Amino acid sequence: MSDYRSIQELKTLDPALAVPFRGIFILRRKTTKTARNGNPFLSIELSDGTGSFTANCFGDSAIFKVCDEVDEGSILRVSGSTEYFNERFSPRLQAAEALSPEEAAAEGMLGKLVEIPPEPEASLWADLVAGIEAIEHPKLRETVQRAIDETEADFRGAPAAVSMHHAYRHGLLEHTVHMVRNCRALLPLYPEVDGDLAIAGIILHDIGKLEEYEGEMATKVSRIGILQGHVVIGFRIARKAAIQSRLNADLTERLEHIILSHQGEKEWGAAAMAATPEAVFVSMIDNLDAKMGMVQRVLRNSPEGEAFSDYLPGLQTRVLLTPPDKSH
């Protein structure tokens, strides 16, 4: 039996003890910083399918050299001891070595390194297909289908973010499907919203993220993602599909507007403020699922017995993990 511990297992250990451990993780991010004495150190984030943690590697350590020489997305076998700083899990790392995917597979760990949603990909994809089929307007349905057909392979596996929400394999698919489900449940309450446009806008609202992000084992923003961003990229993808499908000018403009405004606020990345019933509706559902996605993820990844999660920047707070007391 492997003596490697998952990150979730490490976080369940007694925080008062410095427990030695070994693990195989992905180097998701590394940032070079300078200490007060002028010496360089690395702030790194390591992850597996159960969670992530950050740690510092100082310039005079062996682990600094290893992490400095490998790229983000590399697989590392590390050893260290558990430690907490300001109530946040931040282990002291002692040694590291880079592994190839084949070596990680030989250790029985490759399939445990990447987080995936709890719902199977096939089930999520079936619901996305059903969402497209629910669009009654033929040209609007054709527009969405054309865009999805051209990106299916990437769409099925892509994350929805680098770190904020649904930031794992199949995360974009999960986020989109959850939004479609919310949309179809809420549409009867808001007859002013055109259901075809709302569903079409939801399915295509984040399609630009397929080009905004890159990386197989660790996600980072691509060159075009930095220079244009997923809102502009998604606008271009939708416009191309609409022109090829001969969608009329009014529906094309309204669909594009949903994509351009779905971020909700300009400081969050929206190119325009939502100005149609459908755009307001989609931006609110997007915000709801993004935030609830953060809650769902932390609930399933937090160690059992913990009262509160770590601080979540996207929610600007820690989440209470214990269920409501309904015993009386």
Salt bridges, closest charged atoms under 4 A:
ASP3 OD1 - ARG22 NH2 2.93
GLU45 OE2 - ARG28 NH1 3.69
GLU45 OE1 - ARG29 NH2 2.52
GLU69 OE2 - LYS65 NZ 2.80
GLU83 OE1 - ARG92 NE 3.22
GLU87 OE1 - ARG318 NH1 3.95
GLU97 OE2 - ARG77 NE 2.86
GLU107 OE2 - ARG77 NH1 2.94
GLU115 OE1 - ARG297 NH2 2.67
GLU119 OE2 - ARG181 NH2 2.74
GLU121 OE2 - ARG156 NE 2.68
GLU121 OE1 - HIS170 NE2 3.94
ASP127 OD2 - ARG181 NE 2.78
GLU142 OE1 - LYS139 NZ 3.74
GLU142 OE2 - ARG146 NH2 2.76
GLU152 OE2 - ARG156 NH1 2.98
GLU174 OE1 - HIS166 NE2 3.90
ASP206 OD2 - HIS175 NE2 3.71
ASP206 OD2 - HIS205 NE2 3.06
ASP206 OD2 - LYS209 NZ 3.26
ASP206 OD1 - HIS230 NE2 3.18
ASP206 OD1 - HIS262 NE2 3.12
GLU212 OE1 - HIS230 ND1 3.08
GLU216 OE2 - ARG169 NH2 3.23
ASP250 OD2 - ARG254 NE 2.95
GLU256 OE2 - ARG239 NE 2.72
ASP286 OD1 - HIS175 NE2 2.87
ASP286 OD1 - HIS205 NE2 3.48
ASP289 OD2 - HIS166 NE2 3.42
ASP289 OD2 - HIS175 ND1 2.62
ASP289 OD1 - HIS178 ND1 3.55
